[in-house]
Amino acid sequence: MTRAIDVMHLGRERVICAHEIDGLVIDPGPASCLDALLAGLGDTTPRALLLTHVHLDHAGASGVLVRRFPELVVYVHELGAPHLVDPSKLVASASRLYGDDMERMWGEVAPVPEANVRALSGGEVAAGFRVEYTPGHASHHVCYLHEETGEAYVGDMAGVRIPPGAAREHRERLHSKYLLFESNFNGLWHSYIEAFSYVFPKGMRALWGSSYGFPGPVPVGPFKQWVRRNEFVASHYYSAYPEASTREVLAALELKAMAEALARQAESSSPAEFRNAYHAFLEGAQRCL
């Protein structure tokens, strides 16, 4: 039986949710929420973590959990695996965004021993879950389909807003239940819909099977038409960097820091020292371009 565990991020409910099924934990959340996660697990000893991606709100507690449970196996896409073993770049990038709030928000980001990591490529079955490679929100993102129950765990490929049970404020009374399907998918709309149709047909039927007029996920043509008829286009959308992805913004910040460090070094460097520093800067800058 699947169990949802609200890890109460910063003391707030319904922000980050981990899921546990038969000792398998999907996206445990950050180490700052470790106490709430362990309380939710109760007497259950986790035997594996299944990570959709390595961002701190989903996987930040992985290293701390492995330290507590040394036999714990961690499944992650092969592109994300190196950042679990050595999270220094991940921590450096996040620290530029969160600054002094880093520890409060995410807690300790401990490395995961390489022996505990099981790298995935997509298409395989891991611990009873079918794994699909779903890049978009992150280049190493995967989704898991629990074939026994038909439940899909899709990480940040999609989101559902569940209002709190008390003190609800509505501008209008809803006469039927609504499932709000949100996304920050980095790609084309039709590719996004096709990914869900072909990757998780059982999961899509589980989500929308009882919805009015749902034609089924395959063939994808009628499904796209149904989505278009029922989509809700937001009236406002704000992006500080409308032409840049998150990765490009982080790369620009890293490049800026490298350039500022070079400028400071140049003030007290000899010509030979500056030449060496400049060449090192050019080499390091390549990963930001």
QUIVENSUL-V11126 format. One line per field, one symbol per residue. ss: DSSP state (H for helix, E for strand, C for the rest). Layout:
ss = ???
//
This chain:
ss = CCEEEECCHHHCCCCCEEEEECCEEECCCCHHHHHHHHHHHCCCCCCEEECCCCCHHHHCCHHHHHHHCCCCEEEEEHHHHHHHHCCHHHHHHHHHHHHHHHHHHHCCCCCCCHHHEEEECCCCEECCEEEEECCCCCCCCEEEEECCCCEEECCCCCECCCCCCCCCCCCCCCCCCCCCCECCCCCCHHHHHHHHHHHCHHHHHHHHCCCCCCCCCCCHHHHHHHHHHHCCCCCCCCCCCCCCCHHHHHHHHHHHHHHHHHHHHHCCCCHHHHHHHHHHHHHHHHHHC
//
